[in-house]
């Protein structure tokens, strides 16, 4: 029955409200059981009766004692209030219960009657443990009037039955109805975004992206925002993979076509001379190497992301590493008319795999050459920041649009190849591999760029601190 979020929220609110009402009612019952409010009627009867008798007996104080006692008996007969007359010396004189005046005699004997004559209604407990309300009032200068009435006993069940059963039932019904409507509003407020999220998830499983409005409580809004971001990333990832499959298919198709064509030509005898055979074999080798590089890049990225790549750990001298990279690309830069310069690098070392780090900087310099035209320049600089070294590879190329700067490190993502300076496009894996390598060395990599002003790639790596 209560298998939906809305029904469970309603049940929860109803139970909480009923529990609160129950606790409040229980507190009131306990408080009233010990409170004089339940005894107000009895106390009022005692006070009113006492004051009435005092006013009626006051004019008779000058009568003889016998006539006064007779008037007292006539005035106080046939009532639930017990009464006794005593003098200033505390001597018991008369009562309206002559057959059983032990209680009154004991009270006259035990109480400080004159000191209590101006007091309010008080409580007295007899030898049997029974409680009595009493008052003492002076009558003229000769007599004192003691009035007593039994304190009623109210059981818990009596209080509930007589005082609270009706109101509790009515309040409970009102609370349940109120909780039902309030819970509907609140549960819709909470459950509706979750329902939309469920619908969006179903649509996402079918390839459709439905963005969820940020509504409901703060936690639900945060969840919806996270879900929207996740959906966009999944959609973008799926799109990138589709593009990647198309690109890889094309990249495989082109060299495979060449390999197949030249191999078939050799087998058919179309290519006969040694020179032609050597040329065909050279093309087959080039295309085979290209396919091999693509497969190895894919394997490397998969291993890096899974954390299973075989990483060597040694002390790597940063000036030597970067110097070798500049030497490697200096001829290519010279042929392109690009200035490749290495600034003074601090003599520091990092711990890691030298070949992998060389692969990172090789990729960064190669990309810089691809996107930098003739008469451009590439500068490699560095600085120490705390316990890290930050290496910068800056070019004066065409730059990267801001909308693409967050995407270039995603696997399979490629910037429009038409913007390169006639360079052959890659597979969109180089920067993804570079990021995974740097992260495996406890560093990070990022880019800053403005279109038509060039790009600067930053690599932060922790350095080996000198023990001294």
N, C-alpha and C positions, 0 to 999 in steps of 0.2 A: 504493500500500500504506500509506504513512505520510501519509494525507491527513486524519487527525483529530488533534485536540489531544492526546488521550490517548496515541495511538501515537507521536506526535512527542516527547512528554515522556518516554515510556519509552525511545525510541531515544537521546534526549539523555542521560538518566541513565546508560544502559548504556555509551555512548561515553565519558562523563566518567569513570566508574569504571574502565573498561578502560584509558583513557589514564593514569589515576593509577597503576593497577597496573603498566602498562608502564613508566612513568617510574621507579617504585620498583624494579622488577626490573632495569632498565638501570643504575640507580645502584648497586644491589648487585653486579651483574656487574663494573662498572668498579672498584668499591671492592675486590672480592675479587681481581680480576686484579692489583692492586697491593698486596694485603694478604698478610702472612705466613701467613694461615690456610690458603691452598691449599698452602703448602709445609711445613705443620706435620708431616706424616708424614715427609718427607725430613729435616727438622731434628731430629725426635725420633730417627730412625734414627742420625743423626750423633752426637747427644749420648749416646744409650744405648751405642752401640758404643765411643765414646771413653772413657766412664767405665768400661766393662767392661774395656777393654784396659789402662787405667791401673791398675785394681785388680789385674789379673793380672800386670802387669809390675813393679809396685811392689816385690814381695818379691825380684825378681831383679836389682836394681840393683847388688848386690855381686859379681855374677858377672863373669868376665872379659869384656871388650868383645866378643870373638868369640862366646862362648856367649850373651851377652845379645842380640846381633844375630840369632843363630840362633833363640833363643826368640821374638824379635819377629817374625821371618819366619813361624815356625810359627803364631803367634797371629793374625796379620793377613791370612793368605792366604784366597783364595776369598771376597771380599767386594766390594761396590760402593764401599766407603769406601776412599779412598786414604790412606796413612799414611806418615810419614817421621819419622826420629829425627835430632836434631841436639843438639849440646852447648851449653854456656853461651856459648862464643865464637861461636855461630852457624854452626859447621861442619857441613855436611851429612854424615851418617854412613850412613844406610840408608833404604830405602823398600820397600814391599810391591809396587812396580811397577818392578822393576829394568830392564825392557826399555824403559820410557818414563817416566822420572822427571823430565823437563824441567820440567813444571809445578811439581812439589814443590821442585826445586832453585831455580827462579825465586822461588817464594814465600819460601823460607828466606832467599834473598839480599835480597829487597826488603822484607819485613815486619820491623817492630821486634818480634821474637819474644818477648823477655823481658817487654816492657811489655804484650804481648797475652796473656800466659800466664794471667792471671786474668780475662780478658774473656769475655763471652758469645759465642755463635755470631755470626760476622761474615761479610761478603760480600767476595769478591775477584774482579776481572775480569782475565782473562789477555790476552795480546797479540792474540788473535783476537777479543776482545770477548765471550767466553763467561763467564758468571757461575758462581762456585763458593761454596758455604758452607764455612767452615772453623772449626776450634777448635784452640787450643794449650793443652796441659796439661803441667805439670812431672811428671817421674817421679823421685822422690827429689831429690837435690841435684846430680845429674850430667847427666841427660838431659831433653830436652823432646820431647813427642809432638805432631806436627802431623797433624790428620785433615782430609780434604777430601772433599766430595761435590758432584756437579754439581747446579746449580739447574735444576729441570725447567722446560720451556717449555710454557705452557698457551695455546692459541689461543682467541680469542673464541668461535668455533663449538664448540670442545670444552667450554668452560665451560657454554655454553647447553645443549648436547646432554646432557652428563653430569650437570650439577648442577641445571639449571633447567627443562628442557623438561617433565618430568613435573609438578613443582609448579606451573609457570605454567599448563599446560593445566587442571589440577584447580582452581587458584584462579580461572582465567577462567570456567570453567563455574559454579562457586559464585557468583562475582560476578554473572554474567549472570542466574542464577536469583534471586539476592537483589535485584538491581536491578529485575528484572521485577515482583516483588511490592511492593517499595517504591514503584516508579513508579506501579503501579496505585493504591496508597493515595494518593500525593501528587497524581496526575493526577485522581483522583476528587474529591479535596479542592478542586482548582482548577477542574476542568471541570464539576462538577455545578452550581455556582451559575451558570456561563455557560450551561449547557444550560437551566436554569430561566429564565434571562434571555431566551434565544431563544424558549422556549415562551411566556413572558409577552409578548414583542414580537408574536408571532403572534396571541396572544389579543387584544392591544391593537389590532391592525390590524382585528380583527373586532368591536371595540367593547367587549370585556370587560377589566376591570382585575384582574390577578392580582399581588399584592404578592410580591416576592422576599425570602426569608429572608436575613438578613445573615450569610452563612457564608463560609468559605474564607479566603485570605490577606487582608491589610489592603487591598491594592489592589483585589482583587475585591469586598470588602465595600464599599469606597468607590464602586466602579462600580455595585454593586447598589443602594446607597442613592441615588446620583444617578439611576439608572434609575427607581427607585420615585418619586422626586420629579418626574421628567420625566413619568412615566405619570400621576401625579395631576394635574399641571398640564394635560396634554393632555386628560385626561378632564374636568377642571373647565372647561377652555377650550371643549371640545366642548359640554358642558352649557350653558355661558354663551351660546355661539353659538345653540344651539337655543332657549334662552329669549329671546335677543335677536331671533331670526327671528320667534318667536311674538309678541313685544312689538311689533316693527316692523310686522309684518303687521297687528296690531291697530291700531297708530297710523296706518298708511296706510289701513286699511279705514274707520276712523271718519270722517276728513275727506273721503276719496274718496266715501263714501256721501252725506255732506252736500253735497259739490260736485255729485255726480251728481243728487241729488234736487232741489236748488234750480235747477240748470241745466235739468233736464227740466221743472220747473214753469214756468220762464220761457218755454221753447220751446212748451209745451203751452197756454200762455195761462192756466194756473191762477192765476198771480200776474199781476194786471192793473194795479193802481194803481202810480203812481210810488213811493209810500212802500214798498209791498211789494217792488217790484223792487229798490229801493235796499237794503232789508234783506237780501234774498237775495244780492245782489251783495256786500254787506259780509261776510256769512257765508262766501261763496265765497272772498273775498280773505283772510280770517283763516285759513281752513283751508289755503289755498294757501301762505300765509306759513309756516304750521307745517310743511308738507311740505318747503318750501324750506329751512327751518332744519335739519330732520333730514338732508336730503341734504348740505347744506353741512358739518354737523358730521362726517358720515361721511367726506366728502372731506378735510376738514381733518385728521382723525385719521390717515387713510391716508397723507397727505403728510408729516405730522410723523414718523410711524413709519418712513417710507421715507427721511426726510432731504431731501425735495425741496420742503418748504414754502418759500414766498417770505417770508423774514424780513428786515425792515429793521433797520439798526443805527444807533442814534443815542444820544445821552446823555439818559437819562430821569431827571427829578427825582422822587425817591420821594415827598416830601411833596405835591407837586402831583398826582402820579398817585393817591395814596390819598385826597387831598382831593376830587378829582373823583368818585371812586367813592362816597364818603360822600354827596356832593351828589346823585348819581344815585339812590341808594336811600333818601334821607332821607324823602321823601314816603311811599313804600311802608311804611317802618318806622313812621312816625307813624300811618298808617292801621291798622296791625296792633297798635298800642300797644306797640311794641318800642323800647327805647332803643338808638340806634345812635351810638356815640361814637368819635371818633378822638383818641388820645392824642398828645402831642408827639412828632413824628417827627424824627430827626436829618436835618440838611440834607445829604444825600448823593445821589450820582447812580450809576446803573448803565448799562451799555451793552447795548442790545437793541432790541427792537421794542415800542414803546409800546402799540400796539393789542393785540398778543398778551398783554402783561403785564396790560393793563386787562381783557382777557377772563378771565384767571386770577382776579384779585381780584373781578371781577364775579360769577364763578361761585361763589367761596367765600362772598361776602356773600349772594348769592341763596339758596344752600343753607342758610346760617345762619338766614335769615328763614323758610325753609320749615319748619325743625325747631324754631323757637323760638316759644313761645306768647305770648299777651298778657301784658304786664307783664314780659316777659323783657328781656334786654339783650345787646347785641353790642358788644364792645370791640376796637379795632384798635390794637395797640401794636407797638413794634419795639425792637431793641437792636443795637449794633455788637459783632461778635465777630470779632476779628482783621481780616481783609481782606474780611469779609462783613457783610451786614445780614440780620438775621432778623426777618421780619414775621409777627406773630401775629394771627390772626382768631379771637377767642374768643366763644363764645355760651353762653347758659344754657339751652339746649334739652334735648331728650330724650337726647342722647348717642348713642354708637355702641357696640354690644356688641363685646367684645374679639375675638370670633370673626370679626367682619366688618371689623375695622379694616385688615387686610392686603388685603382684597378690594376695598375701595371704589375703589381706583385702577385696577382691572382694567377693561378695556373691556367694555361691555355689562352690567356688574354694577350692580344697583339694590337699595338698601335697601327693605325692605317699605314700600310706599307707604301702607299703612293707618296707619303711625305718624306720617305728616306731619299738620300742622295744616290739613287741608282743601285743601292745595295740589295742583295738578295735577302728576302725575309727569312726569319727563323721559324721556330715552332711555338713561341710564346711560353717557353719553359725556363729560359735562362734566369730571369729575375725571381721566379718562384723557387728555383733551386738555390739561388744566392741567398734569399731570405731564410730558407730552411737551414742552410749551412751556418749562416751568422747566428741564428737563434740557437743552434746546437753548440755554439761557442759562447753562449750566455751573453750575446750582444744583440744589437738590433740595427736595422737599415731603413732609411727613409729618403725621400726626395723633396726638393724644393725647386720649383720651376715656374717660369713665365713664358708664354708663347712668344717666339721670335727673339727671346733674350737668352736662351740657353737653360741648362738644367744643372743642378748640383746634387749628387748622390752622397749621402753621409753613411758611414759605417762606424758604429761604436763597438769597441772590443775591450774587455778587461785586460789590463796589463799585469805582468808579473812584477810584484813589488820587490824592491831590494830589501833583503832582510836586515841590512844595517840601518 
